[in-house]
Amino acid sequence: MIALAQGNNEGVIKFHLDFRAGPAPEESFLLELNAWRTRFLELGLIGQDPDRYEGYGFGNLSRRLPGQRGDAFLISGTQTGHLDALQANHYATVLQCNPAKNQLQATGQIKPSSEALSHGILYQINPDIHWVMHLHSPVIFNNYKRLNLPCTDPSATYGTPEMASAIEALAKEPQACHSSLLIMGGHQDGILAYGSDADATGALVTRTLNRALQKAP
């Protein structure tokens, strides 16, 4: 079992954020994200619970911004886990992301998730990654060795350049048409699924959850 880092102030933005108010993303860009968010909310992989993570919301989804060059992406806003459904104004557009300098530039009607750096590094290292799903699953997290899942260094905590670097180290190999899932060792119960197709990536999460439930002691 991973030695969990405690007192990480779940949900608090740690990077230097240059945020400017702007228009919400197009609704049509959010259909797949919202469909999978509803499913993950039902499974308890996204949400907000007073008995978990100091009561902060957990889990967030993103996609590469369609029709744009570069690594811009759309991501659910900070502390939206308690909402049953998200509207366009609950998503931010990340324009630039520099994990090494702990900097992020974004626009929209809400600030981006505190895990935006972790999403951003995945879009930067592989142009074939178009979807990232950050979720919280104690049963997957605690059984990652039985499931043979890669895990980041537990000393790298969420929302930091160290976590982004740890993710890069595991995900830098090309994954052109494949979805992958890794454990965020320094982020309690945190997992990251990513890939080129929304449904394939989401399905990988549900399959992994079913496998974990079967292997749990």
N, C-alpha and C positions, 0 to 999 in steps of 0.2 A: 504493500500500500504506500502511496505517496505521502511523504511528510508535508502536510499542508501548511502554507503560510497563513498566519492569523493576523487579524487587524488590518486588512488591506484596503479598508474604506471602499468597499464595493460600490460601483456606480459613480464615483467621483472622477471628473476629468482631470488627468494628470499632465497632459501635454499642453504646450503653448498654442492656444487657439486664436487664430485671426478669423473672427466670425462677423459677417455682414448680412443684415437683413436683406432678403430677396424673395423672388417668387418660389412657390412650392413646385416640386417636380410634376411632370405630366402624369395624370392618373393612369394612363395606359402603360406606363413604365413599371407600375407597382402591382399589377395583377398577380403575377406569380409569387412575389414576395408576400403579399397579404394572404394568398391562399395557403402558403406553407406556414406563415405565422399562425393562422387559425388552427392548423393541425398541431403545431408544436405547443400552442397554448393549451389545447386539449390534453396533450401528453405531459404537461407540467415542465416542459423544457424551456419555456419562456413564461414570464409572469412577474408577480410581486407577492411576497408572503411575509407577514410580520415575523415569522419564526425562521426565516432563511436570510442569510447575508445582511444582517442588521436592518432588515425591512426594506432594503433597496430593491428596485426592479432589476431583473436579470434577463439576459439573452437579447440578441439583436441580429438583424439580417441586412444584407447589402447586395447590390448588383453593380456591375460596371455600367457607366452611363452610356446608353445606346447612341449610336450615331456620332460619337465624339472620338477624336484622337486623344492619345495620352491615357492617363490612369485615373481620370475622374470617375467617381462612383456615387451612388445614392445609398444612404444608410438610415436606418430608423433612428429617431431622435433619442437623446438621453432621457432616461427615466420615463419611458412609455410602456413599461412592462405591465402596468396595472390596467391598461386600456383593453377592452374586449376586441376592438378593431381600430386600425389606424387609417387615417385619411392622408391625403397628400401633404397637408401641413405638418404632419408628424414625421416627415422624412427630410433630411438635410442633403445637400449636394456638396461633396468634398471635392474641391477643385485641385488642391495640391496637398501632398503628404510627404513629409521628410522625416521618417522614423529615426534616422541617425541623429538629427538635430532636435528631435522631440517637438516638431512643429507641424501644424496642420492649418490649412486655409479652407473655410467652408462658407456656404451661403444657404439661405432658406428662411423658414419661419420658426425653426427650432434648432438648437445646437445638436451636433452629431453625438452619437453614442461615445461613451468613454473608452470603448474598445476600437475606435476608428483606426488607430495606428496598426493594430493587428490585421484588420481587413486590408488596409492600404498596402502593406508590404506584400501581401499575396498577389494583388493586382499588378504590382510593380515587377515581381520576379517572373511572372508567367502571363503572357498576353492571352493565353487560352483559358485562363480563369475568369469567369464572368459572374460567379455567384459565390458568396461567402455566408455561412450560417454559424453564428456563435450562440451556443446553447449551454444549458447547465443540466447535467445528469449525474447524480451521485452514483447510480448503479453502473454506468459506463466508466466513469472516472475511477471508481474503486476496483474495477475488474479489468483495467486496461491491459495488464500483463496476460491474463487468461485469454483476452481477445487479440493479443499480439498487435496492439496499437502503438504507434510512435508517441513519444511524450517529450515535451520541452523540459528544460532544466528547471526544477522546482524553485531555484533561487531567482528566476525571472518572474516578476509579478505583473499583473494585468496593466494594460495601458501605458507601458513603458518602452523605451528603445530596446531594453534588454529582452523583453518579451518578443518584440518584433524581430530582433536578431535571432532569437531561439526558434521562432516560427520559420524564418528564412532558411535556417540550417536544415530543418526537416523537410521543407517543401520546395527546395530549389531545383530538384530534378523535374524535367518536363513531364507534364501529366496530360498531354494534349486532349484526349477525349475521355479521360477518366476522372471520376470523383474520388476524393480522398478525405480522410478524417484523422485528426490528431488530438492528443490530450494536452491541455495547457497546464503543465505541472505546477506552476506557481499561482494558479487561479482556481480557487476551490470549486470543484465539480465542473470546471470549464472544458468544453470541447469546441473544435473548429472543423466544420465540414466545408469543402470547397470544390468547385469543378466548373466545367464549361456549360452544363445543362442544369437548370433549376430542378426539374423533377428527378433526375438521376442523383443529384446531390442530396435532395431531401429524402429520397428513398433509401439512400445509404445510411442516413441517420436512423430511420425507423428500423431498418434491418439490424443495425448495430445495437440498438436498444433491445430488440427482441433477443438477440444473441446474448447480451449482457444479462438479461433477466433469466435466461436458461442456465447461465454459468454462475450466477450469484450463489454464494454459499447459504 
